[in-house]
Amino acid sequence: MPFVKRHATLIGFVEAVLDIACIVAGHATVIYWTTRPTDWGAFVERFWEHVGYVLIFCVVWIGAAMDQRLFASRRGETLREQLTSICKAVGITVVFTGFFIVFFSRRSLDQSFLLYASACTLVLLIVYRGLGRLLIWRVRRRGYNYRQILIIGGNERARHLVDLMVSQGWHGYKLAGLLDDDPDRAKYLADYNVPYLGRLDELENVLLSHVIDEVYVCLPVRAYYEKITSMAHLCEGIGMPIRMIADLFPLRIATSRVKQFGDIPLLSLSAVPEAEIQLFLKRTIDIVISLLFLVCVASWLFPIIALLIKLDSKGPVFFLQERVGLNQRRFKMIKFRSMVADAEERKRLLEQMNEADGPVFKIRRDPRVTRVGRWLRKYSIDEMPQFINVFLGHMSLVGPRPPIPEEVAKYTWDQRRRLSVRPGLTGLQQVSGRSDLSFDQWVELDLAYIDNWSLMLDFRILLRTFEAVVLARGAA
């Protein structure tokens, strides 16, 4: 329905404009109370000095708000859920605003200003959006701006759908009735006084004689395919939205999402993160940090490390090893050489000394490690060249560590889910014991990271990585 889409787009645009107004007002308030300008000209001058903060904050906020679906119509959402989404979006915005200012501005980060401005903005956004939501609820309680729903099919699916509506507070929805070939199935919704309106073939008459805004089909597809097709064509003809309950498959981990590819609707079942905006921000951060590290740190540090390696033992400075990355893509992972030049050949002679369980090879006091290499490994300096892999897109800053092909060949089917995301320089394993963990614990932590991934989780892992590296905790 083009009109409905344009209406929703307009509302989202207005909300974005009002959000930006709150951000500007929050920053302006803090500027006024912290600088106490004597006149309007002085205030404008002070505000202009901080305009970079405001612009970056606004841009990042739009992305974070879109990721939290703050511009989408969320009738079934509670006030608490929306306020939680606002707090998450503000948290993401503060972190990345500070990040961009530190790495892209020559000025030092005014932490107190960013903190106060963020807090003031958060309060304004909560008040504005909270009052707006309460106003909408008040309007709907008076019988306006709600949507009448017709449910087709009396069963446990329909019952679960209505239970969710009730748990969400019923705001914006009203059940108009139920259609089913068996009148006795109305018992599934009897607790909610949903009227039985007739058989399935009476849908046309019901749509003509009742006010219906949306149709929800809860019928099993296999048994009712022909009837569902007929009802879909009927609703399509009059422009009536019809929604299918898409729990077609029993899923253990994956979540289902409906996507559009051209004019083809796709039901997506995925056990990996699909938050496109957050993933875009993650990749942007990977590129920026890796590039800054290579330009500002590696340009002077790498020659020093290379000289130490050459003075300590014969062989190349870098060690390139084939690793398995995203969806089994092969790439050459780059490390500073911390072992003797023929370490790979000696590995076969040391396999009986392997101290790790599972399809990995680890020896705590590996005789192949050189003197300089032991120091490089202790502080993870040997991993620094992998910033090149991060910049090239082979790896990310945070993610499961990339395995070698021989290890992957011994994986169980479930363990291969580690390869469903881009591997990382660091991850939950590195901040939870590093080499002290068993292989099963590695996998458990990696899968927990995949199932619970967010930008904030990445940020916390990076902070804990610095602590683990500095203390050399669990280094092999």
N, C-alpha and C positions, 0 to 999 in steps of 0.2 A: 504494500500500500504506500505509494509515493508520498501522499500527504502526511501520513503518520511518520514516515522516515524524516521528512523535512521538518516536521514539528519537533521530533526528538532531537534532531541536529541543532535546531534553533535554541531549544532549551539548554542543550549542552554548551553551546556557544555563549549564551547568557551567563550560565554558571561559571564558565571559564573567565569571562570578563569580571564578574563579581569577585571571584577568587583573587584575581590579579589586583583588584581594587583593595581587597583586604590586605594583601601582601604589601602594597605600596603604603597603605595607611599604617600598618604595623611598623614598617621601617621608618616612616616619617615621624611617628609618635616617639620611637626610641631616639631618633636623631634630635628631636626637640628637647626631650627630657634630659639627654646626656650632654648637650652642648649649650642649651639655654640661649639661643640667638637673640640679639637685641631688637632686630627688625626683620621684616619679610625678606629683604635682600640677603641678609646674613643666613637666614634659614635655607633659602634656595641654594646658596653657595655651599652650605654644609651638606644638603641633600645631594647636590651634584657630585660631591666628593665620594659619596657612597653609592652612586648610581650603578656602579659595576656589580655591587652586592645584589641590588634589587633586580637588575636584568637577569643575572645568572640564576637567582632564586626563582624568578618567574618562569624561566625556560625549563629548569629542572622540575619545578612543581607541576607544570603541565604534563610532562612525561610521567612523573610519579602518580599524579591523580588519574591519568588514563590507565596506568597499570593497576590501580586500585578500583577502577571502574566508577570513579566519583562523578563522571559526566554521563553515565548511563542511567536509564530508568530502572530503579530497583524497588519496585512496589512491595515486594515480599521481605524487605530488609528491616530489621529493627533499628531503633535509634542508637543502641549500643554498638551494633555492627558498623553503622556508618561513622560514628565517632572514632571507633577503632581504626577504620580505614583512613580517616583523616590524620590520626596520630602517626600511623605507619607512613603515609605519604609525606608528612612533615619531617619525620625522622630521616627518610631516604633523601629528601631535599636538602636537609641540613648537612648530612654527610657529604653528598656530592657537590654541594655549593662550596663547602670548605675545601674539598679536594681540587676543584677547578681553580679556585682562587690561589691556592698554594702553588699549583704547578703551572698556571698560565699568567699569573700576575706578578709583577716585580715587587709589589707592595707586600709587606708582611700581613698575615691574617690577624685581623682584630677580633680575637676570640670572644671577648666580652660583648662587643657589638653584635656579632652573629648570634650569640646565645640569647641576648635580650630581644633582638629583632625576631628571632625564630619563635621565642616564647610568646611575644605579643601577637605575632601573626597567627600562631596556633590558637590562641584565645579568641581572636576575631573570627577565624574560620569556624571554630566550634560554635560560637554564638550565632553567627550568620546562618550556617547550615542547620544547626539545631533548631533555631527559631523557624527557619523555612520548613523543615520537616514537620514540626509541631503544627504550623499553620495548615499545611497540606492535610495532615491527619484530621484536624478540626473540620476542614471543609468536607472531607470524605465522611466523617461521622454524621454530618448533616444531610447526607444523601447525595452529595455531588462528587464528580470526578472518581467514581469507582467503576470497575469493569465487571460485567456479568459473565460468568463462566458456565458453560454447558459441559458436563462430563459424560463421555460415552464409554460405557463398560463398567459394570459393578464388580469389583474384585479387590484383591489385596493391593494392587497398584493404585487403584483409585483411592482406597483408604489411606495409603501412605501419602499420596499427594495432598489430600485434604488435611491430614495430620500436620504436614509441613506448613500448610497455609495457616492453620490454627496456631501453631507454635511461633509463626512469624507475626502474629497479631491481627491477621485478617485485613490489614490496612491496604485499601485499594482494590480488594477483590470481594465479590459476592457470588455465591453459588446459586445459579438459576435453576438447575435441575439435573436429572440423570436420565440417560437413554440406555436401555438394554433389552434384549429379546426375552429375558427371564425376569419378570417383576420381582421375584423373590430376592434377586441380587441387590435390590435397594437396601437390604439389611446392612450391607457393608458401610453405608453412609447414614444409617438411621439415627445414629447418635447426634448427627449434625442437622437433622431435619431437612435433608435435601429431598425435594419432591421428585417422584418418579413421573416422567413426562411421556413415556411410551417406548415402543420398539425402535430398533435401529432404522428401519425403513421409513420411520416417521420424522426423520431429521429435517426434511424440507419443510413440512408443516410447522414444526417447532420453530425453525428459524424465521418463518413468516409471521408467526403469531406471538413470539416472545422477543424481548429485548436481549440480544446475545452479542457480546463483544469478542469472545474467544471460545474456541472449541478445543477441549483436551481429550485426546483419544487414549484410553487406557486398555484397549483390547490387545490380546496376543496376536502378533502379526501373522504367524503361520496359519492359524485357524481362521482368521478373518481378513485375509489379504484382499479378496475381491471387494468385500464391503467397505474396507478402509479406503481402497482406491476410489470407489464410487463416492464415498463421503468427502474425500479430498477434492475431487473434481467439482462436487456440488458447492463446497465452501469456496473454492477458487473462483467459481463463476460469479459469486456475489461479493467477492472481496473480503470474505470472512477469514481471519487468522485461524489456522488449525494447527495444533501442536501435538506431536507424538511423544509419549513417554518412551524414552530411548534406552531403557535398561534392558536391552535385547540380549546381553551376554552377562553371565556371572563373572565379575572381575575381582581379582584378589588385590591388585596394586594399582593397575591403570585407571585413569579417569577418562570419561567420555566427553567429547566436545563436538559440537556441530560446526563445520566450516563450509565455506562456499568457494568452489573452484569454477569460475565463470558462471554458467547457469546450472552447475551440478552441485547439489548438496552432498556433503561428505560427513559421515559419522566417524570422528577421529577417536581412537582408543590408544592412549599413550601413557606409559609409565615413567616418562621423563618430563622435566619442566617445559612448558610451552608458553611462558609469559614473554611474549615477543619483545615488549619494550624493555623489560628488565634484562633479557638476554642481549639486546642491542647495547644497553648501557654497560653490561659486563664486558662485552667485546671491545667497546670504546675504551673502557678503563684498562683493559689488557694492552691495547695498542699504545695508549698514552704513557702508562707507567713503564712498559718495556722500552719504548723509544727514549724516554727521559733517562732511564737507567743506562742504556747503551751509550747515549751521548754524554751524559754528565758524570757517570761513574766508571763504566767499562773502558772509556777512552784512555784513562790514566791508570786504573787498577789492573786491567788485564795484562798489560805489558810487564808489570812488576811480578804478577803471579806466574806468567809465562817464563820469566827469567829464573825464578825460584825452581820451577819444575825442571827446566833444562839443566840447571846446576846440580840438581839432586840425582837425576837418573837419565839414561838415554831413552829416546823415543819422542813421539810427537807431543805437542802441548795439549791438544784437544783429543778427546776420545769420542768417536762417533759410533753409536750403537743403534741398531734397528729396533724400534719400539712399535707397539700397536696402540693406535689412538681411536678417535671417534668412529664408531661403527666399523672397526677393524681396518681403518686406514693405516698404512705403514709409513713411517717417517724416520729420519735419522735424528736421534736425540743427541745434543751436544753437551759434553761435560769437560771440565779440566781433567786431564789424566792424573789419577791418584794411585794407579797401580803400575807395575812393571809393564814394559811394552808387550810382552807375550802372555799377558794375564789370561786371555781367552783360551789359549792352548793349555795353560796350566790348570784351568778350571776342571777339566775332565779327571785330572789326578787327585783333585780335592773333593770330589763329590761325596765321598764317604764321610767327610768332616762337616757336611752341611748341618747347621744347627736350627734351620727353619723348618716348620712343617708345611705341608701343602706344596704346590708347584712353584716354589721360589727357592733361591739359593742365597744363603747368608752365613757368613762365618764372622763371629765377633772379632777375633784376632786373626784376620786374613793375612797369611804370610806374603801375599802378592802386593799388599799396600806399601807404598814408599814412605819415607820419613815425612816429606812434605805433604804427601797424599793423606797421611793420617791427620795432620793438622787441618788440611783443607776439608776433610770429611767431618771432623769434629764440629766445625762451625758452618758446615754446608756451603762453603765457598766453591767447592767443586761443581755445585749445581748452577752457579751464576750464569754460565753461557746459555742456559736454557731460556733466558730472556729472549734470545734470538728465536727460539722455537715459538715462544709466546707471540712475538711480533709477527712471525710468519703465519700464525694461525694453527700451527700443529698442536699447541697446548694453550692452556689458560693459566692465570695466576693461581686459581684455586680449583681443585678437582681431584679425582682419584689419580694416583701415580700411574704412569704408563708402563704396562708390563712388556716383557720380551715375547716374541712369537712362541718360543718353546713353553713358556708358562701358560699362555693362552690355550695352547693345544691340550693342556691337562685340565682346563676349567670344566666345571659342571655347567649345565645349561643356564641355571640361575645365576651363577657367578659371572657369566658373560654380560650381565646387565651393567657391570662396571664400565663396559665399553660404549654405553649408550650416551655418554656425555663426553665433552672434550677433557682430556687429562690435564692435570695441573702441576704447577711447581710445588704446591703445598696442599694439604687437605686435612680432614679430620684425623687421619692416621698420624700425620706429622706433629699434630698438637696434642695427641693422646698417647704418646709413648714411643712413636717412631719405631725403631728396630726392636723394642721390647715387646711388641704385640705379636700374637700368633697370626697365621694367615687367615683363619676364620674370623678373627677380630678385625683384621684389615677389611675383609669383604663386608662384614657387618657395618663397619663405620662408613665405608664408601657408599653402600646402598642406603644407609640412613641419610647421608649427605644428599644423594639424588632425590630421595623421597621428600626431604624437607628443605630443599634449596631455596634460598632467597639472597638478595644482595646484602642484607644485614648479616646473614650467616657468613657470607664470604668475608665481609668486613671484620667480623669477630675472629674468624680463622686467621686472617692476616695479622691481626694484633697479637694473637696467641703464638703465631709462628715466630715473631720477633723474640718473644720471651723464650720459646723452646730453643731457638738457635743460639741466643746469647748465653743461656745456661748449659748449652750442649747436652740437653736432656735426651736420652735414648739414642744418641748417635752411635752408628756402627763403624 
